[in-house]
Amino acid sequence: MTDLPFDPVELMRKHPQKMRVPGGLLTKQGAQNNVGSVPAVSGTLFFNDAHLPEVREAICACFDEYEAVAKRYLTWLWRSEPPEGPDKIAYAKVKPMRDMMKRMDEDDLVSFAYVSGEQPHDAGEWEFQVFGRRGWEAKMIVRGTSSLRFSMPLLHLEDHPVDFQAMFVSFARRLDAIHGYAGHGLILSVVREGDNQPFEAYLSEKLSGLDVGDQVSASRTAHEGIKTVSWLTAVNYEMVEMVGGLSTIRSELPMDWFALYDYGAGIVIQAGPSPEAAPSDRPRPARFVLPNRLFQPVRAPKVGLHFASKDGEPRLTGWRAEQWLERFDIDDDDLMVYKAQLLDEPKLTPATTLPDRL
């Protein structure tokens, strides 16, 4: 699935506990007796109007689809500032999302984080998080957008190679997504995110294909442009036209390596048959470099990634955050080198591609 010096899928099959990272690594307090983060494949979509009934219904429909696959793995629900009830509930005792939504008014925060950790503060590979801005915030576009993120284990993609793409495209369609991305990521403890960002920052230096940063911070500037490209990249049709239209995208991203899927408000671009971790000690993947160059004009100038450092621990802020956002940028003189490199990279196959590609 990736070009790593070890096989993460095989490691997860035989020793799943070795993929779970203790909380607090690289912080002053040191490693803690909890799961701080775990690698998975995650997808994030940015959208508007989470205060409206029809968009809230779309969010519920997305969770219905996710829950149908993930239900037996989910363990806890966390909510920020719920209008009623506790902020933490065992999943077995949780009311349907629609019932909870119906009891909210438009200025209530839409905040649901379904997790799969054994303990409430543990990270788990299966996670569904939605953050929907209150009505008064949504009407002030400068406050940012709403966001939804979901994740699955690497093993699930190995055994079901198109499930994730199908769900990502479906969610983008339901939400009329502005843009989004999906690929390798670290799922951090929902309630101990700050303790685990330092390890994420460290790992991001080793794997340039790893998504970093929390969705809420990124949503603050999502109205200004995309955060990044990845294995899956969603862009709305306004952005498509800004980079030259579908004909330009097709000419710059050859169909043997890139698939395009319509989601109504835009397109999802699949780069290669599976997620790519992109180890930093190896050449950058052309299937990331080429779409990054194409969509660089619609990239947000700044994106919030991490909290500020407390004790000098690694964080992706300031210059380091800018470097991460620009990690796939190239000089024009290098374009032909990456076009030639693409020929040696894995091609799409019928088994790893959705049937309704453009």
LUMTI-266304 format. One record per residue (C-alpha): residue number from 1; residue in three letters; y, x, z. Coordinates in steps of 0.1 Angstrom, whole numbers, plus 5000, padded with zeros to 4 digits. Example, Ala and Ser with C-alpha at 12.3 -4.5 7.8 and 13.67 -1.06 7.14 Angstrom:
2
pt seq=1 | type=ALA | Y=4955 | X=5123 | Z=5078
pt seq=2 | type=SER | Y=4989 | X=5137 | Z=5071
//
This chain:
358
pt seq=1 | type=MET | Y=5000 | X=5000 | Z=5000
pt seq=2 | type=THR | Y=5024 | X=5029 | Z=5006
pt seq=3 | type=ASP | Y=5026 | X=5066 | Z=4998
pt seq=4 | type=LEU | Y=5023 | X=5077 | Z=5035
pt seq=5 | type=PRO | Y=5001 | X=5106 | Z=5046
pt seq=6 | type=PHE | Y=4979 | X=5081 | Z=5064
pt seq=7 | type=ASP | Y=4967 | X=5046 | Z=5055
pt seq=8 | type=PRO | Y=4986 | X=5022 | Z=5078
pt seq=9 | type=VAL | Y=4963 | X=4993 | Z=5067
pt seq=10 | type=GLU | Y=4932 | X=5011 | Z=5077
pt seq=11 | type=LEU | Y=4948 | X=5022 | Z=5110
pt seq=12 | type=MET | Y=4958 | X=4986 | Z=5117
pt seq=13 | type=ARG | Y=4923 | X=4974 | Z=5110
pt seq=14 | type=LYS | Y=4905 | X=4999 | Z=5132
pt seq=15 | type=HIS | Y=4931 | X=5007 | Z=5159
pt seq=16 | type=PRO | Y=4958 | X=4980 | Z=5159
pt seq=17 | type=GLN | Y=4971 | X=4991 | Z=5193
pt seq=18 | type=LYS | Y=4982 | X=5024 | Z=5178
pt seq=19 | type=MET | Y=5007 | X=5006 | Z=5156
pt seq=20 | type=ARG | Y=5025 | X=4991 | Z=5187
pt seq=21 | type=VAL | Y=5053 | X=5013 | Z=5199
pt seq=22 | type=PRO | Y=5062 | X=5014 | Z=5236
pt seq=23 | type=GLY | Y=5096 | X=5001 | Z=5245
pt seq=24 | type=GLY | Y=5125 | X=5024 | Z=5253
pt seq=25 | type=LEU | Y=5114 | X=5054 | Z=5233
pt seq=26 | type=LEU | Y=5142 | X=5080 | Z=5228
pt seq=27 | type=THR | Y=5164 | X=5063 | Z=5255
pt seq=28 | type=LYS | Y=5174 | X=5078 | Z=5288
pt seq=29 | type=GLN | Y=5150 | X=5055 | Z=5307
pt seq=30 | type=GLY | Y=5120 | X=5067 | Z=5286
pt seq=31 | type=ALA | Y=5089 | X=5048 | Z=5274
pt seq=32 | type=GLN | Y=5083 | X=5015 | Z=5291
pt seq=33 | type=ASN | Y=5051 | X=4995 | Z=5297
pt seq=34 | type=ASN | Y=5058 | X=4970 | Z=5270
pt seq=35 | type=VAL | Y=5056 | X=4967 | Z=5232
pt seq=36 | type=GLY | Y=5091 | X=4976 | Z=5220
pt seq=37 | type=SER | Y=5085 | X=4975 | Z=5183
pt seq=38 | type=VAL | Y=5057 | X=4971 | Z=5158
pt seq=39 | type=PRO | Y=5057 | X=4977 | Z=5120
pt seq=40 | type=ALA | Y=5053 | X=4947 | Z=5097
pt seq=41 | type=VAL | Y=5066 | X=4933 | Z=5064
pt seq=42 | type=SER | Y=5098 | X=4913 | Z=5070
pt seq=43 | type=GLY | Y=5121 | X=4892 | Z=5049
pt seq=44 | type=THR | Y=5157 | X=4882 | Z=5056
pt seq=45 | type=LEU | Y=5178 | X=4856 | Z=5038
pt seq=46 | type=PHE | Y=5215 | X=4848 | Z=5043
pt seq=47 | type=PHE | Y=5227 | X=4812 | Z=5037
pt seq=48 | type=ASN | Y=5255 | X=4788 | Z=5046
pt seq=49 | type=ASP | Y=5261 | X=4756 | Z=5064
pt seq=50 | type=ALA | Y=5234 | X=4756 | Z=5092
pt seq=51 | type=HIS | Y=5255 | X=4730 | Z=5110
pt seq=52 | type=LEU | Y=5247 | X=4704 | Z=5083
pt seq=53 | type=PRO | Y=5218 | X=4680 | Z=5087
pt seq=54 | type=GLU | Y=5203 | X=4688 | Z=5052
pt seq=55 | type=VAL | Y=5204 | X=4725 | Z=5059
pt seq=56 | type=ARG | Y=5188 | X=4721 | Z=5093
pt seq=57 | type=GLU | Y=5161 | X=4701 | Z=5077
pt seq=58 | type=ALA | Y=5156 | X=4729 | Z=5052
pt seq=59 | type=ILE | Y=5152 | X=4753 | Z=5081
pt seq=60 | type=CYS | Y=5126 | X=4731 | Z=5096
pt seq=61 | type=ALA | Y=5108 | X=4729 | Z=5063
pt seq=62 | type=CYS | Y=5108 | X=4767 | Z=5062
pt seq=63 | type=PHE | Y=5093 | X=4769 | Z=5096
pt seq=64 | type=ASP | Y=5067 | X=4742 | Z=5087
pt seq=65 | type=GLU | Y=5055 | X=4765 | Z=5059
pt seq=66 | type=TYR | Y=5055 | X=4796 | Z=5081
pt seq=67 | type=GLU | Y=5038 | X=4778 | Z=5110
pt seq=68 | type=ALA | Y=5010 | X=4767 | Z=5087
pt seq=69 | type=VAL | Y=5000 | X=4803 | Z=5083
pt seq=70 | type=ALA | Y=5012 | X=4818 | Z=5116
pt seq=71 | type=LYS | Y=5005 | X=4791 | Z=5142
pt seq=72 | type=ARG | Y=4975 | X=4807 | Z=5159
pt seq=73 | type=TYR | Y=4994 | X=4839 | Z=5164
pt seq=74 | type=LEU | Y=5027 | X=4826 | Z=5179
pt seq=75 | type=THR | Y=5030 | X=4828 | Z=5217
pt seq=76 | type=TRP | Y=5067 | X=4823 | Z=5228
pt seq=77 | type=LEU | Y=5099 | X=4807 | Z=5217
pt seq=78 | type=TRP | Y=5133 | X=4822 | Z=5226
pt seq=79 | type=ARG | Y=5165 | X=4803 | Z=5222
pt seq=80 | type=SER | Y=5201 | X=4815 | Z=5227
pt seq=81 | type=GLU | Y=5224 | X=4791 | Z=5244
pt seq=82 | type=PRO | Y=5202 | X=4760 | Z=5240
pt seq=83 | type=PRO | Y=5220 | X=4728 | Z=5246
pt seq=84 | type=GLU | Y=5192 | X=4717 | Z=5269
pt seq=85 | type=GLY | Y=5161 | X=4732 | Z=5283
pt seq=86 | type=PRO | Y=5152 | X=4769 | Z=5291
pt seq=87 | type=ASP | Y=5158 | X=4798 | Z=5268
pt seq=88 | type=LYS | Y=5122 | X=4808 | Z=5269
pt seq=89 | type=ILE | Y=5092 | X=4785 | Z=5264
pt seq=90 | type=ALA | Y=5055 | X=4792 | Z=5259
pt seq=91 | type=TYR | Y=5047 | X=4783 | Z=5223
pt seq=92 | type=ALA | Y=5019 | X=4759 | Z=5234
pt seq=93 | type=LYS | Y=5045 | X=4738 | Z=5252
pt seq=94 | type=VAL | Y=5072 | X=4739 | Z=5226
pt seq=95 | type=LYS | Y=5084 | X=4706 | Z=5210
pt seq=96 | type=PRO | Y=5085 | X=4704 | Z=5172
pt seq=97 | type=MET | Y=5116 | X=4722 | Z=5158
pt seq=98 | type=ARG | Y=5128 | X=4689 | Z=5142
pt seq=99 | type=ASP | Y=5128 | X=4672 | Z=5176
pt seq=100 | type=MET | Y=5149 | X=4700 | Z=5191
pt seq=101 | type=MET | Y=5173 | X=4700 | Z=5161
pt seq=102 | type=LYS | Y=5178 | X=4663 | Z=5163
pt seq=103 | type=ARG | Y=5192 | X=4667 | Z=5198
pt seq=104 | type=MET | Y=5218 | X=4692 | Z=5187
pt seq=105 | type=ASP | Y=5253 | X=4685 | Z=5174
pt seq=106 | type=GLU | Y=5270 | X=4705 | Z=5147
pt seq=107 | type=ASP | Y=5287 | X=4728 | Z=5171
pt seq=108 | type=ASP | Y=5255 | X=4738 | Z=5189
pt seq=109 | type=LEU | Y=5241 | X=4773 | Z=5180
pt seq=110 | type=VAL | Y=5210 | X=4771 | Z=5158
pt seq=111 | type=SER | Y=5190 | X=4799 | Z=5175
pt seq=112 | type=PHE | Y=5152 | X=4799 | Z=5174
pt seq=113 | type=ALA | Y=5130 | X=4830 | Z=5177
pt seq=114 | type=TYR | Y=5093 | X=4824 | Z=5175
pt seq=115 | type=VAL | Y=5074 | X=4855 | Z=5185
pt seq=116 | type=SER | Y=5038 | X=4867 | Z=5188
pt seq=117 | type=GLY | Y=5039 | X=4893 | Z=5216
pt seq=118 | type=GLU | Y=5015 | X=4889 | Z=5245
pt seq=119 | type=GLN | Y=5044 | X=4890 | Z=5270
pt seq=120 | type=PRO | Y=5077 | X=4872 | Z=5263
pt seq=121 | type=HIS | Y=5095 | X=4905 | Z=5259
pt seq=122 | type=ASP | Y=5069 | X=4921 | Z=5237
pt seq=123 | type=ALA | Y=5074 | X=4926 | Z=5200
pt seq=124 | type=GLY | Y=5047 | X=4912 | Z=5176
pt seq=125 | type=GLU | Y=5040 | X=4913 | Z=5139
pt seq=126 | type=TRP | Y=5044 | X=4876 | Z=5134
pt seq=127 | type=GLU | Y=5079 | X=4864 | Z=5140
pt seq=128 | type=PHE | Y=5103 | X=4837 | Z=5127
pt seq=129 | type=GLN | Y=5140 | X=4840 | Z=5136
pt seq=130 | type=VAL | Y=5168 | X=4818 | Z=5125
pt seq=131 | type=PHE | Y=5204 | X=4822 | Z=5135
pt seq=132 | type=GLY | Y=5227 | X=4794 | Z=5123
pt seq=133 | type=ARG | Y=5264 | X=4795 | Z=5130
pt seq=134 | type=ARG | Y=5281 | X=4766 | Z=5148
pt seq=135 | type=GLY | Y=5300 | X=4741 | Z=5127
pt seq=136 | type=TRP | Y=5335 | X=4754 | Z=5136
pt seq=137 | type=GLU | Y=5324 | X=4790 | Z=5128
pt seq=138 | type=ALA | Y=5307 | X=4780 | Z=5095
pt seq=139 | type=LYS | Y=5340 | X=4765 | Z=5084
pt seq=140 | type=MET | Y=5357 | X=4799 | Z=5089
pt seq=141 | type=ILE | Y=5339 | X=4819 | Z=5062
pt seq=142 | type=VAL | Y=5353 | X=4852 | Z=5075
pt seq=143 | type=ARG | Y=5330 | X=4848 | Z=5106
pt seq=144 | type=GLY | Y=5300 | X=4854 | Z=5083
pt seq=145 | type=THR | Y=5269 | X=4835 | Z=5073
pt seq=146 | type=SER | Y=5237 | X=4822 | Z=5088
pt seq=147 | type=SER | Y=5204 | X=4840 | Z=5085
pt seq=148 | type=LEU | Y=5167 | X=4836 | Z=5086
pt seq=149 | type=ARG | Y=5141 | X=4864 | Z=5091
pt seq=150 | type=PHE | Y=5103 | X=4861 | Z=5091
pt seq=151 | type=SER | Y=5075 | X=4887 | Z=5093
pt seq=152 | type=MET | Y=5038 | X=4892 | Z=5087
pt seq=153 | type=PRO | Y=5014 | X=4920 | Z=5095
pt seq=154 | type=LEU | Y=5006 | X=4946 | Z=5068
pt seq=155 | type=LEU | Y=4970 | X=4934 | Z=5070
pt seq=156 | type=HIS | Y=4979 | X=4899 | Z=5059
pt seq=157 | type=LEU | Y=4996 | X=4912 | Z=5027
pt seq=158 | type=GLU | Y=4966 | X=4934 | Z=5020
pt seq=159 | type=ASP | Y=4942 | X=4903 | Z=5023
pt seq=160 | type=HIS | Y=4966 | X=4878 | Z=5007
pt seq=161 | type=PRO | Y=4987 | X=4898 | Z=4982
pt seq=162 | type=VAL | Y=5011 | X=4871 | Z=4970
pt seq=163 | type=ASP | Y=5015 | X=4850 | Z=5002
pt seq=164 | type=PHE | Y=5047 | X=4868 | Z=5013
pt seq=165 | type=GLN | Y=5064 | X=4867 | Z=4979
pt seq=166 | type=ALA | Y=5056 | X=4830 | Z=4975
pt seq=167 | type=MET | Y=5071 | X=4822 | Z=5010
pt seq=168 | type=PHE | Y=5102 | X=4844 | Z=5004
pt seq=169 | type=VAL | Y=5110 | X=4826 | Z=4971
pt seq=170 | type=SER | Y=5103 | X=4792 | Z=4987
pt seq=171 | type=PHE | Y=5126 | X=4799 | Z=5016
pt seq=172 | type=ALA | Y=5153 | X=4811 | Z=4993
pt seq=173 | type=ARG | Y=5150 | X=4779 | Z=4973
pt seq=174 | type=ARG | Y=5151 | X=4756 | Z=5004
pt seq=175 | type=LEU | Y=5181 | X=4774 | Z=5019
pt seq=176 | type=ASP | Y=5201 | X=4780 | Z=4986
pt seq=177 | type=ALA | Y=5202 | X=4816 | Z=4998
pt seq=178 | type=ILE | Y=5232 | X=4837 | Z=4990
pt seq=179 | type=HIS | Y=5211 | X=4869 | Z=4990
pt seq=180 | type=GLY | Y=5184 | X=4886 | Z=5009
pt seq=181 | type=TYR | Y=5157 | X=4913 | Z=5009
pt seq=182 | type=ALA | Y=5122 | X=4920 | Z=5021
pt seq=183 | type=GLY | Y=5099 | X=4950 | Z=5027
pt seq=184 | type=HIS | Y=5088 | X=4973 | Z=5054
pt seq=185 | type=GLY | Y=5105 | X=4968 | Z=5088
pt seq=186 | type=LEU | Y=5101 | X=4973 | Z=5125
pt seq=187 | type=ILE | Y=5100 | X=4941 | Z=5145
pt seq=188 | type=LEU | Y=5119 | X=4948 | Z=5177
pt seq=189 | type=SER | Y=5115 | X=4930 | Z=5210
pt seq=190 | type=VAL | Y=5139 | X=4899 | Z=5207
pt seq=191 | type=VAL | Y=5153 | X=4904 | Z=5242
pt seq=192 | type=ARG | Y=5152 | X=4942 | Z=5244
pt seq=193 | type=GLU | Y=5166 | X=4951 | Z=5210
pt seq=194 | type=GLY | Y=5191 | X=4976 | Z=5223
pt seq=195 | type=ASP | Y=5163 | X=4996 | Z=5240
pt seq=196 | type=ASN | Y=5144 | X=4999 | Z=5208
pt seq=197 | type=GLN | Y=5171 | X=5006 | Z=5182
pt seq=198 | type=PRO | Y=5169 | X=5044 | Z=5189
pt seq=199 | type=PHE | Y=5133 | X=5046 | Z=5177
pt seq=200 | type=GLU | Y=5142 | X=5025 | Z=5147
pt seq=201 | type=ALA | Y=5171 | X=5049 | Z=5139
pt seq=202 | type=TYR | Y=5147 | X=5078 | Z=5142
pt seq=203 | type=LEU | Y=5121 | X=5063 | Z=5120
pt seq=204 | type=SER | Y=5147 | X=5053 | Z=5094
pt seq=205 | type=GLU | Y=5152 | X=5090 | Z=5088
pt seq=206 | type=LYS | Y=5116 | X=5094 | Z=5080
pt seq=207 | type=LEU | Y=5111 | X=5063 | Z=5059
pt seq=208 | type=SER | Y=5140 | X=5053 | Z=5036
pt seq=209 | type=GLY | Y=5122 | X=5021 | Z=5026
pt seq=210 | type=LEU | Y=5123 | X=5008 | Z=5062
pt seq=211 | type=ASP | Y=5147 | X=4979 | Z=5069
pt seq=212 | type=VAL | Y=5169 | X=4985 | Z=5099
pt seq=213 | type=GLY | Y=5194 | X=4966 | Z=5120
pt seq=214 | type=ASP | Y=5194 | X=4930 | Z=5133
pt seq=215 | type=GLN | Y=5200 | X=4900 | Z=5111
pt seq=216 | type=VAL | Y=5229 | X=4886 | Z=5132
pt seq=217 | type=SER | Y=5250 | X=4918 | Z=5128
pt seq=218 | type=ALA | Y=5243 | X=4919 | Z=5091
pt seq=219 | type=SER | Y=5252 | X=4882 | Z=5087
pt seq=220 | type=ARG | Y=5288 | X=4890 | Z=5098
pt seq=221 | type=THR | Y=5295 | X=4906 | Z=5064
pt seq=222 | type=ALA | Y=5269 | X=4889 | Z=5043
pt seq=223 | type=HIS | Y=5297 | X=4868 | Z=5026
pt seq=224 | type=GLU | Y=5311 | X=4901 | Z=5013
pt seq=225 | type=GLY | Y=5279 | X=4913 | Z=4994
pt seq=226 | type=ILE | Y=5243 | X=4923 | Z=4998
pt seq=227 | type=LYS | Y=5231 | X=4946 | Z=5025
pt seq=228 | type=THR | Y=5204 | X=4965 | Z=5005
pt seq=229 | type=VAL | Y=5177 | X=4963 | Z=4978
pt seq=230 | type=SER | Y=5141 | X=4965 | Z=4988
pt seq=231 | type=TRP | Y=5106 | X=4954 | Z=4976
pt seq=232 | type=LEU | Y=5120 | X=4919 | Z=4972
pt seq=233 | type=THR | Y=5157 | X=4914 | Z=4966
pt seq=234 | type=ALA | Y=5173 | X=4880 | Z=4963
pt seq=235 | type=VAL | Y=5207 | X=4876 | Z=4947
pt seq=236 | type=ASN | Y=5225 | X=4844 | Z=4937
pt seq=237 | type=TYR | Y=5236 | X=4837 | Z=4901
pt seq=238 | type=GLU | Y=5272 | X=4846 | Z=4908
pt seq=239 | type=MET | Y=5261 | X=4881 | Z=4917
pt seq=240 | type=VAL | Y=5237 | X=4881 | Z=4887
pt seq=241 | type=GLU | Y=5267 | X=4875 | Z=4864
pt seq=242 | type=MET | Y=5288 | X=4901 | Z=4882
pt seq=243 | type=VAL | Y=5262 | X=4928 | Z=4872
pt seq=244 | type=GLY | Y=5260 | X=4916 | Z=4835
pt seq=245 | type=GLY | Y=5236 | X=4886 | Z=4836
pt seq=246 | type=LEU | Y=5199 | X=4882 | Z=4832
pt seq=247 | type=SER | Y=5198 | X=4901 | Z=4800
pt seq=248 | type=THR | Y=5212 | X=4932 | Z=4816
pt seq=249 | type=ILE | Y=5188 | X=4930 | Z=4846
pt seq=250 | type=ARG | Y=5158 | X=4926 | Z=4822
pt seq=251 | type=SER | Y=5169 | X=4956 | Z=4802
pt seq=252 | type=GLU | Y=5175 | X=4978 | Z=4832
pt seq=253 | type=LEU | Y=5144 | X=4967 | Z=4852
pt seq=254 | type=PRO | Y=5113 | X=4968 | Z=4829
pt seq=255 | type=MET | Y=5089 | X=4939 | Z=4834
pt seq=256 | type=ASP | Y=5058 | X=4962 | Z=4839
pt seq=257 | type=TRP | Y=5074 | X=4972 | Z=4873
pt seq=258 | type=PHE | Y=5098 | X=4943 | Z=4881
pt seq=259 | type=ALA | Y=5092 | X=4906 | Z=4882
pt seq=260 | type=LEU | Y=5120 | X=4880 | Z=4883
pt seq=261 | type=TYR | Y=5116 | X=4846 | Z=4900
pt seq=262 | type=ASP | Y=5141 | X=4818 | Z=4899
pt seq=263 | type=TYR | Y=5149 | X=4801 | Z=4932
pt seq=264 | type=GLY | Y=5175 | X=4776 | Z=4920
pt seq=265 | type=ALA | Y=5206 | X=4793 | Z=4933
pt seq=266 | type=GLY | Y=5196 | X=4827 | Z=4921
pt seq=267 | type=ILE | Y=5167 | X=4851 | Z=4915
pt seq=268 | type=VAL | Y=5143 | X=4871 | Z=4935
pt seq=269 | type=ILE | Y=5134 | X=4906 | Z=4921
pt seq=270 | type=GLN | Y=5100 | X=4920 | Z=4930
pt seq=271 | type=ALA | Y=5099 | X=4958 | Z=4927
pt seq=272 | type=GLY | Y=5063 | X=4970 | Z=4923
pt seq=273 | type=PRO | Y=5031 | X=4954 | Z=4935
pt seq=274 | type=SER | Y=5036 | X=4960 | Z=4973
pt seq=275 | type=PRO | Y=5061 | X=4972 | Z=4999
pt seq=276 | type=GLU | Y=5071 | X=5008 | Z=4998
pt seq=277 | type=ALA | Y=5079 | X=5029 | Z=5029
pt seq=278 | type=ALA | Y=5095 | X=5057 | Z=5008
pt seq=279 | type=PRO | Y=5089 | X=5088 | Z=5030
pt seq=280 | type=SER | Y=5121 | X=5108 | Z=5030
pt seq=281 | type=ASP | Y=5103 | X=5141 | Z=5023
pt seq=282 | type=ARG | Y=5093 | X=5128 | Z=4988
pt seq=283 | type=PRO | Y=5113 | X=5117 | Z=4958
pt seq=284 | type=ARG | Y=5131 | X=5084 | Z=4962
pt seq=285 | type=PRO | Y=5112 | X=5056 | Z=4945
pt seq=286 | type=ALA | Y=5127 | X=5047 | Z=4911
pt seq=287 | type=ARG | Y=5118 | X=5011 | Z=4917
pt seq=288 | type=PHE | Y=5144 | X=5011 | Z=4945
pt seq=289 | type=VAL | Y=5169 | X=5035 | Z=4929
pt seq=290 | type=LEU | Y=5172 | X=5016 | Z=4897
pt seq=291 | type=PRO | Y=5180 | X=4981 | Z=4912
pt seq=292 | type=ASN | Y=5202 | X=4997 | Z=4938
pt seq=293 | type=ARG | Y=5223 | X=5012 | Z=4910
pt seq=294 | type=LEU | Y=5224 | X=4979 | Z=4892
pt seq=295 | type=PHE | Y=5235 | X=4959 | Z=4923
pt seq=296 | type=GLN | Y=5258 | X=4985 | Z=4938
pt seq=297 | type=PRO | Y=5289 | X=4966 | Z=4926
pt seq=298 | type=VAL | Y=5279 | X=4936 | Z=4948
pt seq=299 | type=ARG | Y=5270 | X=4956 | Z=4979
pt seq=300 | type=ALA | Y=5290 | X=4948 | Z=5011
pt seq=301 | type=PRO | Y=5313 | X=4977 | Z=5019
pt seq=302 | type=LYS | Y=5302 | X=4978 | Z=5055
pt seq=303 | type=VAL | Y=5272 | X=4962 | Z=5074
pt seq=304 | type=GLY | Y=5266 | X=4962 | Z=5111
pt seq=305 | type=LEU | Y=5233 | X=4978 | Z=5120
pt seq=306 | type=HIS | Y=5231 | X=4990 | Z=5156
pt seq=307 | type=PHE | Y=5248 | X=4988 | Z=5189
pt seq=308 | type=ALA | Y=5269 | X=5018 | Z=5201
pt seq=309 | type=SER | Y=5251 | X=5047 | Z=5217
pt seq=310 | type=LYS | Y=5252 | X=5048 | Z=5255
pt seq=311 | type=ASP | Y=5237 | X=5082 | Z=5263
pt seq=312 | type=GLY | Y=5238 | X=5100 | Z=5230
pt seq=313 | type=GLU | Y=5205 | X=5085 | Z=5218
pt seq=314 | type=PRO | Y=5201 | X=5080 | Z=5180
pt seq=315 | type=ARG | Y=5218 | X=5049 | Z=5166
pt seq=316 | type=LEU | Y=5228 | X=5038 | Z=5131
pt seq=317 | type=THR | Y=5265 | X=5035 | Z=5136
pt seq=318 | type=GLY | Y=5296 | X=5049 | Z=5118
pt seq=319 | type=TRP | Y=5287 | X=5077 | Z=5094
pt seq=320 | type=ARG | Y=5250 | X=5073 | Z=5099
pt seq=321 | type=ALA | Y=5251 | X=5036 | Z=5091
pt seq=322 | type=GLU | Y=5271 | X=5044 | Z=5059
pt seq=323 | type=GLN | Y=5245 | X=5070 | Z=5049
pt seq=324 | type=TRP | Y=5217 | X=5045 | Z=5053
pt seq=325 | type=LEU | Y=5235 | X=5019 | Z=5031
pt seq=326 | type=GLU | Y=5239 | X=5046 | Z=5004
pt seq=327 | type=ARG | Y=5205 | X=5061 | Z=5007
pt seq=328 | type=PHE | Y=5194 | X=5051 | Z=4972
pt seq=329 | type=ASP | Y=5227 | X=5060 | Z=4955
pt seq=330 | type=ILE | Y=5225 | X=5085 | Z=4926
pt seq=331 | type=ASP | Y=5249 | X=5102 | Z=4902
pt seq=332 | type=ASP | Y=5250 | X=5088 | Z=4867
pt seq=333 | type=ASP | Y=5236 | X=5121 | Z=4854
pt seq=334 | type=ASP | Y=5204 | X=5115 | Z=4873
pt seq=335 | type=LEU | Y=5197 | X=5080 | Z=4858
pt seq=336 | type=MET | Y=5174 | X=5092 | Z=4831
pt seq=337 | type=VAL | Y=5154 | X=5113 | Z=4856
pt seq=338 | type=TYR | Y=5146 | X=5081 | Z=4876
pt seq=339 | type=LYS | Y=5139 | X=5061 | Z=4845
pt seq=340 | type=ALA | Y=5113 | X=5087 | Z=4835
pt seq=341 | type=GLN | Y=5099 | X=5087 | Z=4871
pt seq=342 | type=LEU | Y=5094 | X=5050 | Z=4870
pt seq=343 | type=LEU | Y=5067 | X=5055 | Z=4844
pt seq=344 | type=ASP | Y=5045 | X=5072 | Z=4870
pt seq=345 | type=GLU | Y=5050 | X=5045 | Z=4897
pt seq=346 | type=PRO | Y=5026 | X=5016 | Z=4904
pt seq=347 | type=LYS | Y=5029 | X=4987 | Z=4880
pt seq=348 | type=LEU | Y=5027 | X=4950 | Z=4888
pt seq=349 | type=THR | Y=4993 | X=4933 | Z=4883
pt seq=350 | type=PRO | Y=4984 | X=4896 | Z=4880
pt seq=351 | type=ALA | Y=4969 | X=4898 | Z=4915
pt seq=352 | type=THR | Y=5002 | X=4909 | Z=4930
pt seq=353 | type=THR | Y=5026 | X=4888 | Z=4910
pt seq=354 | type=LEU | Y=5035 | X=4851 | Z=4913
pt seq=355 | type=PRO | Y=5026 | X=4831 | Z=4882
pt seq=356 | type=ASP | Y=5060 | X=4815 | Z=4876
pt seq=357 | type=ARG | Y=5080 | X=4846 | Z=4868
pt seq=358 | type=LEU | Y=5110 | X=4844 | Z=4845
//
